[in-house]
């Protein structure tokens, strides 16, 4: 994925979160984590060259938003992994929580479970790639959290085998002790 697309996606996500968060969530209900608190959950992956992790934390009237991310490359395969906590994670998951699945000639959206966590798998059919979204917190928890894995050169189903390296249960415990 091109860096400019990643930046655009992050900016759009943040703007939507800020807009909706001001109306839907009360401030102070979310425990503050810094992006560096999430770095240990973005480990090196065997067979991939990883860029250094990066992230940001933001305080707004709508609450605290924290994001940590890292990009992994192996030949034509790329994984961009992002951990999002706070009200932004809740707002990103809400449209997906309706258990909607679909199948078109271009893509398929499936509701699945990954390591015991509810998840969505969006597979692009015409090009090898897609997205995994994993909800790492239960509804009405203090700190909503998501892991988002964007794949290029491999399908989301193929990318799932790498998720054991990310210690999802430990991450969920860190976010909501």
N, C-alpha and C positions, 0 to 999 in steps of 0.2 A: 504494500500500500504506500502510495506516495506520502511524504511527510506533510505536504500542503493539504491533502485530504484528511489526514489525521487531525491537523490543527483545526480545519473547518468543522469536522465532526465534534471535536471537543468544545469549540466555541458555540456551536448550535446547541449542544447538550447543556452547556452551562447557562445559556440565555433562556432556554425553556425551563430549566430548573429554577432559575431565579424568578421568572415570571410566575410559574405555578406555585412555587414554594411560598411566596409571599401571601398567597390566598389559601393554601391547603394545610400548611403545617405551622405549628406554633414554635417560636424560637425557644431555645434552651432545652428542648426535649431530646436532643441528640448529644451524646458524649463526644467530646472533641478528640480526634486522633490526628496526628500529623502524617504527612505523606511518608516521612522517613520511618514511622512506626510500621508501615506496610512493606517496606523494602525487603525484609527477610522472607516475605511470602512471594517474591519474584526471583526464584533461584536460577542458577545456570541450568540449562537443559543439555543432556548428553546429545552430541551430534549437531548442536546448534551454536552459532556464534551470537552472543547476546550483547546488545548495546547497554550502556549503563542505565540503571533505572532513573526515572524522573517523576516529578509529581507536583502537586500544589495543594494548598489548604486555603480555604476562604471562609471568612465569617460574614454573614449577611443578616438582615432582619428575618429572613426565612429560615435561618439555621446555619449549621456548619457543613461545608462540602469538602471532602478530601478525595483526591485521586492520585494513585500511583500507577505507573505503567512502565512496560519494558518491551522491546522488540527483539525477536529471535529470528535468525536467518540460517538456513541450511540449503545451499544451492538455490533452486527456484521456489523453495518453501519458506513462507514467512508466517510467524505467529506474532500478533500484537496483543499483549495481555494487559488489561487495565482492571484495577480494583477501585471501586467507587463506594464511598460511604457517606452517610448523612441523608438528608431529605432528597438529594438528587438521585440517589440509588432507588429510593421508594418511588419517585415519580417516573423513573425509567422502567420500572417493573410493572407499575399499575396497568398499562394497556395490555401487557402480556399475561397478567394474572387471570384473565378470563378463560383460560384453557382453550384458546382458539388454535386450531391447526388448519393448514391448508396445503394444497398441492397444485401447482400450475406448471406449464412447460418450462418456465424460467427458474422457479424456486419452490422449495418445500419448507414449511414451518411445522416442527413437531414439538410436542410437549413430552419431555423425558425427565428422568431422574439421574443425577450424576453424584455418586458417592453419598446418596441419601438426601441430596438437596434438589428442590424443584428447579428445572432448567428448560430452556428453549433452544432448539437447534434449527438454525436457518441455513439451508444448503442451496447455494447457487448451482444450477444444473448445467448451464452452458459454459461456464468457466469453473475451474476447480477452486472452490473457496466457499466462504460463508462465515457464520458467527455463532458462537455459543454464549448464552447468557445464563448465569448460575446465581440463584438467589441464596445468599449466605446467611440470611436472617429470617426469622419467622415474622409474620404480620404483627404489628403493634410492639415491636422491640424498640429499645431506646435508640439503637444505631442500625438503621437499615444498611445492608451491604450487598453489592453485586460484584461478580467477576465477569468480565466481558473478554472473550477470546475471538479476535478477528483472524481468519485464516486465508492465506493465498497459496496456491500450489498444492494444497491438500484439503480434503473435505473436513468439515467439523467432526464427523464420525472418526476420521483418521486422527485428528488432533486430540480427541478425548484420551488417547492412551498416554499423552504427556501430562495430563492433569494430576496424576498421582504425585508428581514432583512438587506440586504447589501446596500440599498440606491444607486442603480446604477446611477440614474440621478444626485444625489449630487456628486458622485464620478466622473462622466464625467465632471461636472462643475468645480470640483477641478483641474482636469487634464488640462482642456482647458477653462480657465475663459473667 
